[in-house]
Amino acid sequence: MAPVNRGAGSRNPVPSLDSRPVVYTQGQEESVAGFPPEKRTSEYGVASNGHIFMITATTLFTPGSEFLYNSSIISRGKRFSERVFETKMTKQENKHRLKRKELVRNIFFIFSEEYEKSDADTIWDIKLPVETLITHLKEHYKAQYTKSMWIRTQIRRYEREIGERLFDFTGKGKSEGDYIISINRKMNAFRQHHHLYITYKIKIANGIYGNIQNFIASRKPDRPLNILLGSGTNPYFVANIIAGKSWTREERYNIYTHNLGIIKKLCNSRINSERIKIFSPAGRINLHKQTIMGDDNSLYRSVEFDFIIQSTQYLYEGTLFVDNEEEIYRKRDILDHCTGTKILALVKDELIDKPREGMVAYGSLNQYDFIITPQTRSNKKRKYDFLFEQYEKQLDAEIVNWNYLIHRVKKD
């Protein structure tokens, strides 16, 4: 396989292009010298300065005769052996690391999965050796970590970035230098709760989205759906599904929300804005809760919603509570004055057996039409399951799925 010929009179001069990269597919592979056939990729690009680069890997062949692999020069205009290339590839794969945000998200996934399989009453009762995380990260995410201290350092750096504590390291594990990790119990910020019980939240969101799809299939609306997504992380995951399907599904949405996490998600340039319109009410931004708080709800009152989807912080004896008095005005107004099918997304960890200091009431369970809860893999009844039993007389099982339950709230 011959090297690239760049001469002006050559048979294969570098094309003259505008500022947009041009992607070359099968057949252009021969222009890069020394690539082992089994390591080839089918996409290359040529930038306006004549640089040839690989779209799907960090590989660059420059007019200066330098073949770069992850910024380290392998060959200067010469063929390099398959053995050298594979050595570099193996070395790079062995050093695969996750970005801090990915690492933290995946650790929360691990905790959520371990909780589902365990008999623990709460996710805060789960304590794992960091060595267990390292094994899990390697098996499920192909990430290579060798030391517990590295995991601990990356987590602490991420916590400093977001200004919130997520995990506690409470002591040494079985071997020297190993740590026991658990989820921080004192969490009430949006960014802290975002990935807490994440597998449950995904199940609930899928249940809600399935309900929306059933509505579309039966009603066949010829207009955008009007959906109000409330504060908290449970509605966020519903928005996440809608956003992910914005290019593949035909339905259109008018999303009304005071949830900053949802607004940020749906304002992403990768979302199909032709199918999703966003509306938000006036108010004051609370960064800790990632919520627009206020008592001006004229926007919400003016709309006839198809669905109103909310979560709550606490559920005690049929009454809904939050820990911020300013937050109750919008939540209360939505329940009292907004029209539409009202759905409460409930992980069940919101259930408490005694009042908490500072909690403020804003509504009741029977103001909703449906409650959606997750199905678990554990056969053991947990504390939250026993607490939920007191409401079963008020509920009828509407849809039973392997992953979620949709309960219809009985009306007096």
Phi, psi and omega in degrees: 000121187278152176294165177295133177261116186254000185296153183296328181262011183284168179284337184233062180292155176293128183296153173267119188234165173277193187287349182271134176297144176250130182268127174255140181250206186313136180108326177281347182304327184294345183283350178254121189287141168079007182287123175298136184306320184285351180256004185291154168240159187263003182233125174232162177224157175234120181277175184295336179272007177088000180289132175264129181219157180271130182289320190260013176206163181273065182235140186219128174246113189258159175299344178277015177063032178247120175266117184252135172234111185052045174068012175244128187290126177261319182208146176253090176069013180243158175291136175246147189288156176300326182295317179297316182299313183293326176298316179295319179298314181298317180298318181292318181296324180292341181258015184299127178234156175266150171296154186304317181297318177297316181301312181296315179301315181292327176294321175297321175301316181298315179298318181295319179293319178296322178296317180300323183277342188270178174256010182295146180287323182226161178292338179287345178279350180280125177231127185235139169295140179298331176302326177295319177298316181301316178297314181295317180298324179289315184289321188257335184237007178055028181262135184255113173230140182246339185232140178297324182299325180296315178299311181301316180297316181294322178295313181297323178294320178294319178299322177293325179298317184267349179074024181223144175272130183249320186231156173243140173249109195257008178156190183270149176271204184290324182252162181296134179087355178271153181236158170258127183247141175217165180277136180300127183286333186267067181242127175215003178274155181303314184290338175283316183281349189308315183252009178287133185053042191297324179294325176294317182295324177293319177299314180299315181299321178294323177296317179294316180297322176298322177296319177297317180295324176297320178299315180296317182295324183274323184267332183049058182293141179259029181217167175294146175283137177263112183234129175259121177249119186280191181283167178098174186272337178298312176297331179302319183289335172293315177299325181297320178291314179301317180297316182295335182257011186293338179263342186254342179254152184271338186295151179247152184227140162254108182262119177255125183202150172245016181267111184295326177300319179290318179300314178299318181297314186278348177270003179295140183294343179277355180272143178283097184288349176286338183252348180230118175251142185242135178230138179223148180278169177283159177156190181256136181278125173255105185292326181298316179268352183054048186223145171270110183260148179166173180246007176270098183245027181299326178299310182294321182293338185275356186247140171265107187275148170280319179219142172237115187243121182226164171235178178218161178273318180224148171229117183223118180051043176083357181253143182262138184224156166229172181256012181229116185298326181295334183284338188289333187297314180288316180300316180295317182295322179297315181290322186278326193235346181270144182254144180144168178290118185263127182238131175255119177271118190232114174289330182101342176288353176286342182286132179231155182256000174204153183299147176257149180296132176084001182281144186234131183279148176220351181183188181225161183299322185286002174277352179264157176269325181221151170235133179244126180234158180277152168269143183246162179272346182278139177276346182279138174280128180265176179304317182295325179295319177295320179294327182287336182301331181296342182259357186297331177293338180272354190237148170242136177288114181271310179223128177248117181239161178300332187253341184206162174236132174252116181256132172270131181278124178290135179260141180292000000 
